[in-house]
Amino acid sequence: MRKKLLEVLADAKPGFEFEGKTDLVDGGYLDSFDIITLVSELNDRFEIDIPVEDIVTENFDSVDAILALVEKLSEE
């Protein structure tokens, strides 16, 4: 699942190294447009539905946080 997530992230922001970053939103690496694009791609690729209340900085600040969100929603 992590590999698939990294592919989605690479498509969203080609050439950017996401691994090891823990401040993707807070550090300005992902802006609101990037987040909306990611939400759409994650919904499609993982066949999940990310609710509005889960679109918060904490869920998108690192690969691990995004992965945890995707895994949680995949189990529901």
Secondary structure, DSSP 8 states (H G I E B T S, - for coil): -HHHHHHHHHHHSTT---TT-S-TTTTTSS-HHHHHHHHHHHHHHHT----GGG-SHHHHSSHHHHHHHHHHHHH-
